[in-house]
Amino acid sequence: MSWRAYWRSWRGVLRSLGIYYGNRSQRAAMDRLYGQFVRAGDLVFDVGAHVGDRVGSFRRLGARVVAVEPQPALARTLKLLYGRDSRIAIEPVALGNATGTIELRLNIDNPTVSTASDDFIAAANGAPGWDGQAWTRRVEVPITTLDALIARHGTPAFVKIDVEGFEAEVLAGLTHPVAALSFEFTTIQRAVALAALDRCVALGLTGFDAALGESQTLVHGAWQSADAIRAWLTGLPDTANSGDIYAVRP
C-alpha cells in the first residue's frame, strides 16, 4: 500500500473512532439496548466489530467478547484498544458459510462499509445516501464460520452481526442454537435481510424486533412474529437506509 493510501486508511479509522466513541449519551443508550440480551458473565460474539464500540458496551455489561473483524487496520485498532483485556478475544477473520479465504473490498475512506459482497457494492452504486462511496482496495482474508467459532470459544448468549450485505452467508454458517442475535439490514438490499430473517426462523428464533439506524431503540417494544417483521421491513421507505433486526428464542 502506498503512503497516501496508508494515511487515507488511518484517517478513515480515526474518523470512525470519533463518530463511535464521541457520544456519551449514545453509549448509555447502547448499554440499555444490549442489556436486554446480555448479562454479566455471558459470552458475546461481535461479528463485524469495526472499531469496537459494541465491544466496549458488552464489556461494560460484564460479558466476555469474541470480536470478529477481518479488516487489517481495524483488527490492529481493536488490539490497541482491547488487546490487554483477557476477556476479549480478537479474531481477524471474515465469517461466512464455509472456511477458506475470501476477497474483502475495502472502502479506505469509510471502513464502516467495507464488504465481502459484490452485490452490496452494486446495490450501493447510484443509490440515494450512498454518494461518494468507493471500494478501492482488495485484500484476501481468512474466512471461517460461526459454528467453528463456537467450537473454539463456546456458545454465545448473543451474536451481533454487521457485515455489509453478507449477513445471510454468516447465518448460513450457524447450526448451533443461540438465545438471541441481531443482524444489520439496509433498504438497498432488503432481499438479503429477508434471507437472514428466514435463516433465523430455521434456527428456531421466533421473536423479532428492530432498531433504525443508530437509534439504539427497539421500534415495537414487544416481540413480533417473523411475518410481522417481514411486512414491516418490506414497507420501510428507502430513506430509512439501515438498521438492525433483533431475534430471540422463546
Rosetta blueprint (number, residue, H / E / L):
1 M L
2 S L
3 W H
4 R H
5 A H
6 Y H
7 W H
8 R H
9 S H
10 W H
11 R H
12 G H
13 V H
14 L H
15 R H
16 S H
17 L H
18 G H
19 I H
20 Y H
21 Y H
22 G L
23 N L
24 R H
25 S H
26 Q H
27 R H
28 A H
29 A H
30 M H
31 D H
32 R H
33 L H
34 Y H
35 G L
36 Q L
37 F L
38 V L
39 R L
40 A L
41 G L
42 D L
43 L E
44 V E
45 F E
46 D E
47 V E
48 G L
49 A L
50 H L
51 V L
52 G L
53 D H
54 R H
55 V H
56 G H
57 S H
58 F H
59 R H
60 R H
61 L L
62 G L
63 A L
64 R E
65 V E
66 V E
67 A E
68 V E
69 E L
70 P L
71 Q L
72 P H
73 A H
74 L H
75 A H
76 R H
77 T H
78 L H
79 K H
80 L H
81 L H
82 Y H
83 G L
84 R L
85 D L
86 S L
87 R L
88 I E
89 A E
90 I E
91 E E
92 P L
93 V L
94 A E
95 L E
96 G L
97 N L
98 A L
99 T L
100 G E
101 T E
102 I E
103 E E
104 L E
105 R E
106 L E
107 N L
108 I L
109 D L
110 N L
111 P H
112 T H
113 V H
114 S L
115 T E
116 A L
117 S L
118 D H
119 D H
120 F H
121 I H
122 A H
123 A H
124 A H
125 N L
126 G L
127 A L
128 P L
129 G L
130 W L
131 D L
132 G L
133 Q L
134 A L
135 W L
136 T L
137 R E
138 R E
139 V E
140 E E
141 V E
142 P E
143 I E
144 T E
145 T L
146 L H
147 D H
148 A H
149 L H
150 I H
151 A H
152 R H
153 H H
154 G L
155 T L
156 P L
157 A L
158 F E
159 V E
160 K E
161 I E
162 D L
163 V L
164 E L
165 G L
166 F L
167 E H
168 A H
169 E H
170 V H
171 L H
172 A H
173 G L
174 L L
175 T L
176 H L
177 P L
178 V L
179 A L
180 A E
181 L E
182 S E
183 F E
184 E E
185 F E
186 T E
187 T H
188 I H
189 Q H
190 R H
191 A H
192 V H
193 A H
194 L H
195 A H
196 A H
197 L H
198 D H
199 R H
200 C H
201 V H
202 A H
203 L L
204 G L
205 L L
206 T L
207 G E
208 F E
209 D E
210 A E
211 A E
212 L E
213 G L
214 E L
215 S L
216 Q L
217 T L
218 L L
219 V L
220 H L
221 G L
222 A L
223 W L
224 Q E
225 S L
226 A H
227 D H
228 A H
229 I H
230 R H
231 A H
232 W H
233 L H
234 T H
235 G H
236 L L
237 P L
238 D H
239 T H
240 A H
241 N L
242 S E
243 G E
244 D E
245 I E
246 Y E
247 A E
248 V E
249 R L
250 P L
